[in-house]
Amino acid sequence: MYRIDAHAKVNIFLKITGYEDGYHTLVSRFMRVDDLYDTIEFIPCECDSFTLEGCEGIPLEFNTIYRAYKALHETTGNDAVINFFRKHKVAVTKRIPSQAGLGGGSSDAAAFMRLANEVCSLSIPTDALAETGSRIGADIPFFVYNYPSANVKGFGEIVQPFEEPTLPLELFTPNIRCNTAEVYKTYHKYLLRTINLTSFFGWENMDSRTLLKLIANPLALNDLYPAALAAYPELETLDTKGWFFSGSGSTFFRPKD
C-alpha cells in the first residue's frame, strides 16, 4: 500500500488582475494548512478498470483524480500507469470540505500525480507535472510544488515560493457551498471593471502575518469575497468579524495567535 496526504490551502490574499481568453488572471498568496488534509492510498486490488473509492457523489469522469490519471497516461504515453492501476485501487479519506475555498479537489489530484509519478517510475520533472496539472485545474500547480507558502500568478500556472513558516490557522466552514464558477461569474458581471492594480502593490513581498494585520479588511484582501456575498447572501448573516475569506469560499480563517 502507498499513501500520501493532500493538504488544504487558504488564500491570504487574492486579487484579480485581468481577463484573458475566457479566464480571469490573478495574483494570490497560497498557504498550506498543515493540520487539514485528505489521505490518498493506492491499495493492492485486481481491478477491471480505474477504481476510486471515497469520492461518492461525483461521477468518475468529472473527478479530478481520475482526470489526473488520464492526463498522466496521455502526457507520457506510458502504460505503466494503466498497468499499476489494474493492480491497485485508489482510496480517498476526505476531510477537506467541498466547495469551501480550500482546494480539496485540486490538492487530491496533485497528490495523486506526485505519488503516481513516484510509484510508477514515470520520472516526470516537477515543472512538467505542474504544467500537466494546470490543464485540469488552476490550483493544481501550487499543490504539485507542495510549497508551504507561495505567490501564485497568471491563471495559476506561475508558482513562486515565499519563504515564511505556515501560520497556525483556525478555520470556520459554514454549511454553505460556494460554487467557484458562480462566484467568478458574479465577479465578472459586477466587479471586473473595478480592478485597480496599484491597490495591492507590494503585497507579494510582505509576509502573511504582517499582511493580515496591516490589511485587516477581508473585502480588500480577497476580490472574490464581495462576489461570493452577492452570489450567496446567506454569508452576510454570519458573525465573521475578525475572520478572513479563502478563495471563492465558503471557508473563513484567522491566525490562532
SELOVO-964809 format. One record per residue (C-alpha): residue number from 1; residue in three letters; x, y, z. Coordinates in steps of 0.2 Angstrom, whole numbers, padded with zeros to 4 digits. Example, Ala and Ser with C-alpha at 12.3 -4.5 7.8 and 13.67 -1.06 7.14 Angstrom:
residues 2
NODE    i   aa      u      v      w
NODE    1  ala   0062  -0022   0039
NODE    2  ser   0068  -0005   0036
***
This chain:
residues 257
NODE    i   aa      u      v      w
NODE    1  met   0000   0000   0000
NODE    2  tyr   0006   0018  -0004
NODE    3  arg   0000   0033   0005
NODE    4  ile   0001   0052   0003
NODE    5  asp  -0008   0067   0012
NODE    6  ala  -0016   0081   0002
NODE    7  his  -0016   0097   0012
NODE    8  ala  -0029   0111   0011
NODE    9  lys  -0024   0129   0007
NODE   10  val  -0030   0146   0011
NODE   11  asn  -0028   0162   0001
NODE   12  ile  -0020   0175   0012
NODE   13  phe  -0025   0187  -0002
NODE   14  leu  -0032   0186  -0019
NODE   15  lys  -0033   0200  -0032
NODE   16  ile  -0040   0198  -0049
NODE   17  thr  -0028   0206  -0062
NODE   18  gly  -0037   0204  -0078
NODE   19  tyr  -0047   0193  -0090
NODE   20  glu  -0039   0184  -0105
NODE   21  asp  -0045   0170  -0116
NODE   22  gly  -0061   0167  -0106
NODE   23  tyr  -0052   0166  -0089
NODE   24  his  -0048   0178  -0075
NODE   25  thr  -0030   0181  -0071
NODE   26  leu  -0024   0184  -0053
NODE   27  val  -0011   0186  -0040
NODE   28  ser  -0013   0177  -0024
NODE   29  arg  -0004   0171  -0008
NODE   30  phe  -0007   0152  -0006
NODE   31  met  -0003   0145   0011
NODE   32  arg  -0004   0126   0015
NODE   33  val  -0015   0121   0030
NODE   34  asp  -0004   0109   0039
NODE   35  asp  -0017   0101   0050
NODE   36  leu  -0031   0098   0037
NODE   37  tyr  -0028   0086   0024
NODE   38  asp  -0036   0072   0014
NODE   39  thr  -0027   0055   0013
NODE   40  ile  -0025   0045  -0003
NODE   41  glu  -0020   0027  -0004
NODE   42  phe  -0015   0015  -0018
NODE   43  ile  -0021  -0002  -0011
NODE   44  pro  -0017  -0019  -0020
NODE   45  cys  -0033  -0024  -0029
NODE   46  glu  -0037  -0033  -0045
NODE   47  cys  -0047  -0020  -0055
NODE   48  asp  -0055  -0022  -0072
NODE   49  ser  -0054  -0003  -0073
NODE   50  phe  -0048   0013  -0064
NODE   51  thr  -0056   0011  -0047
NODE   52  leu  -0059   0026  -0035
NODE   53  glu  -0067   0025  -0018
NODE   54  gly  -0071   0038  -0006
NODE   55  cys  -0077   0051  -0018
NODE   56  glu  -0095   0047  -0019
NODE   57  gly  -0107   0059  -0027
NODE   58  ile  -0095   0064  -0041
NODE   59  pro  -0096   0055  -0057
NODE   60  leu  -0079   0047  -0061
NODE   61  glu  -0076   0056  -0077
NODE   62  phe  -0078   0073  -0068
NODE   63  asn  -0067   0068  -0053
NODE   64  thr  -0050   0077  -0053
NODE   65  ile  -0041   0062  -0048
NODE   66  tyr  -0047   0052  -0062
NODE   67  arg  -0044   0067  -0074
NODE   68  ala  -0026   0067  -0067
NODE   69  tyr  -0024   0048  -0070
NODE   70  lys  -0030   0051  -0088
NODE   71  ala  -0018   0066  -0090
NODE   72  leu  -0003   0056  -0084
NODE   73  his  -0006   0042  -0097
NODE   74  glu  -0010   0054  -0111
NODE   75  thr   0006   0065  -0107
NODE   76  thr   0018   0051  -0105
NODE   77  gly   0011   0038  -0116
NODE   78  asn   0017   0026  -0103
NODE   79  asp   0007   0011  -0100
NODE   80  ala   0015   0008  -0083
NODE   81  val   0001   0020  -0076
NODE   82  ile  -0013   0009  -0083
NODE   83  asn  -0005  -0007  -0078
NODE   84  phe  -0002  -0001  -0060
NODE   85  phe  -0020   0004  -0058
NODE   86  arg  -0026  -0013  -0064
NODE   87  lys  -0017  -0020  -0048
NODE   88  his  -0021  -0006  -0036
NODE   89  lys  -0037   0004  -0032
NODE   90  val  -0037   0022  -0026
NODE   91  ala  -0045   0025  -0009
NODE   92  val  -0048   0043  -0003
NODE   93  thr  -0051   0048   0015
NODE   94  lys  -0060   0065   0014
NODE   95  arg  -0058   0078   0027
NODE   96  ile  -0057   0094   0017
NODE   97  pro  -0074   0101   0014
NODE   98  ser  -0080   0103  -0004
NODE   99  gln  -0084   0120  -0012
NODE  100  ala  -0076   0128   0003
NODE  101  gly  -0062   0138  -0005
NODE  102  leu  -0049   0126   0002
NODE  103  gly  -0043   0117  -0014
NODE  104  gly  -0048   0100  -0009
NODE  105  gly  -0051   0093  -0026
NODE  106  ser  -0035   0101  -0033
NODE  107  ser  -0025   0095  -0019
NODE  108  asp  -0031   0077  -0021
NODE  109  ala  -0027   0077  -0040
NODE  110  ala  -0009   0085  -0036
NODE  111  ala  -0006   0072  -0023
NODE  112  phe  -0011   0058  -0034
NODE  113  met   0000   0064  -0048
NODE  114  arg   0015   0066  -0036
NODE  115  leu   0013   0048  -0029
NODE  116  ala   0009   0040  -0046
NODE  117  asn   0024   0049  -0053
NODE  118  glu   0035   0040  -0040
NODE  119  val   0027   0023  -0039
NODE  120  cys   0025   0021  -0057
NODE  121  ser   0043   0027  -0060
NODE  122  leu   0037   0040  -0073
NODE  123  ser   0052   0052  -0069
NODE  124  ile   0042   0067  -0074
NODE  125  pro   0050   0083  -0068
NODE  126  thr   0040   0094  -0056
NODE  127  asp   0038   0108  -0068
NODE  128  ala   0031   0097  -0081
NODE  129  leu   0020   0088  -0068
NODE  130  ala   0013   0105  -0063
NODE  131  glu   0010   0110  -0081
NODE  132  thr   0001   0094  -0084
NODE  133  gly  -0010   0098  -0068
NODE  134  ser  -0013   0116  -0074
NODE  135  arg  -0024   0108  -0088
NODE  136  ile  -0035   0100  -0075
NODE  137  gly  -0037   0114  -0063
NODE  138  ala  -0029   0131  -0059
NODE  139  asp  -0025   0127  -0041
NODE  140  ile  -0016   0111  -0045
NODE  141  pro   0002   0118  -0049
NODE  142  phe   0003   0125  -0031
NODE  143  phe  -0001   0108  -0024
NODE  144  val   0011   0099  -0036
NODE  145  tyr   0025   0110  -0030
NODE  146  asn   0020   0107  -0012
NODE  147  tyr   0027   0124  -0005
NODE  148  pro   0021   0129   0012
NODE  149  ser   0018   0146   0005
NODE  150  ala   0019   0154  -0012
NODE  151  asn   0014   0168  -0023
NODE  152  val   0003   0162  -0037
NODE  153  lys   0000   0172  -0053
NODE  154  gly  -0007   0172  -0070
NODE  155  phe  -0020   0158  -0072
NODE  156  gly  -0012   0149  -0058
NODE  157  glu   0002   0142  -0068
NODE  158  ile   0015   0153  -0060
NODE  159  val   0020   0147  -0043
NODE  160  gln   0034   0157  -0034
NODE  161  pro   0039   0150  -0016
NODE  162  phe   0038   0163  -0002
NODE  163  glu   0050   0160   0012
NODE  164  glu   0039   0160   0028
NODE  165  pro   0033   0147   0040
NODE  166  thr   0015   0142   0039
NODE  167  leu   0003   0150   0051
NODE  168  pro  -0007   0140   0064
NODE  169  leu  -0024   0143   0057
NODE  170  glu  -0042   0142   0064
NODE  171  leu  -0055   0138   0051
NODE  172  phe  -0074   0141   0050
NODE  173  thr  -0083   0132   0036
NODE  174  pro  -0102   0136   0037
NODE  175  asn  -0115   0125   0029
NODE  176  ile  -0115   0135   0013
NODE  177  arg  -0107   0128  -0003
NODE  178  cys  -0100   0141  -0014
NODE  179  asn  -0099   0136  -0032
NODE  180  thr  -0082   0143  -0039
NODE  181  ala  -0089   0146  -0057
NODE  182  glu  -0104   0155  -0050
NODE  183  val  -0093   0166  -0039
NODE  184  tyr  -0082   0171  -0054
NODE  185  lys  -0097   0174  -0065
NODE  186  thr  -0104   0186  -0052
NODE  187  tyr  -0087   0194  -0050
NODE  188  his  -0086   0196  -0069
NODE  189  lys  -0103   0204  -0071
NODE  190  tyr  -0102   0216  -0057
NODE  191  leu  -0084   0219  -0051
NODE  192  leu  -0072   0216  -0066
NODE  193  arg  -0072   0235  -0070
NODE  194  thr  -0066   0239  -0053
NODE  195  ile  -0049   0232  -0055
NODE  196  asn  -0035   0244  -0048
NODE  197  leu  -0018   0236  -0050
NODE  198  thr  -0010   0249  -0039
NODE  199  ser  -0021   0245  -0024
NODE  200  phe  -0011   0229  -0019
NODE  201  phe   0007   0235  -0024
NODE  202  gly   0020   0226  -0014
NODE  203  trp   0009   0213  -0006
NODE  204  glu   0018   0199  -0014
NODE  205  asn   0034   0204  -0004
NODE  206  met   0025   0205   0013
NODE  207  asp   0024   0191   0025
NODE  208  ser   0007   0184   0028
NODE  209  arg   0006   0188   0046
NODE  210  thr   0010   0206   0044
NODE  211  leu  -0001   0207   0029
NODE  212  leu  -0016   0201   0039
NODE  213  lys  -0013   0214   0052
NODE  214  leu  -0010   0228   0041
NODE  215  ile  -0024   0225   0029
NODE  216  ala  -0037   0219   0041
NODE  217  asn  -0052   0221   0029
NODE  218  pro  -0057   0204   0021
NODE  219  leu  -0066   0213   0007
NODE  220  ala  -0050   0222   0002
NODE  221  leu  -0039   0206   0004
NODE  222  asn  -0050   0195  -0007
NODE  223  asp  -0058   0201  -0023
NODE  224  leu  -0069   0186  -0023
NODE  225  tyr  -0077   0189  -0006
NODE  226  pro  -0089   0203  -0012
NODE  227  ala  -0094   0192  -0027
NODE  228  ala  -0097   0177  -0015
NODE  229  leu  -0108   0189  -0004
NODE  230  ala  -0118   0194  -0019
NODE  231  ala  -0120   0176  -0025
NODE  232  tyr  -0123   0169  -0008
NODE  233  pro  -0132   0182   0003
NODE  234  glu  -0133   0170   0017
NODE  235  leu  -0115   0173   0020
NODE  236  glu  -0119   0190   0026
NODE  237  thr  -0130   0183   0041
NODE  238  leu  -0114   0175   0049
NODE  239  asp  -0104   0183   0063
NODE  240  thr  -0087   0184   0054
NODE  241  lys  -0079   0199   0062
NODE  242  gly  -0060   0196   0063
NODE  243  trp  -0061   0182   0050
NODE  244  phe  -0054   0182   0033
NODE  245  phe  -0061   0173   0017
NODE  246  ser  -0052   0160   0007
NODE  247  gly  -0053   0159  -0012
NODE  248  ser  -0071   0158  -0018
NODE  249  gly  -0077   0152  -0001
NODE  250  ser  -0086   0147   0009
NODE  251  thr  -0072   0145   0022
NODE  252  phe  -0066   0159   0034
NODE  253  phe  -0050   0158   0043
NODE  254  arg  -0039   0168   0056
NODE  255  pro  -0022   0165   0064
NODE  256  lys  -0023   0156   0080
NODE  257  asp  -0011   0168   0089
***
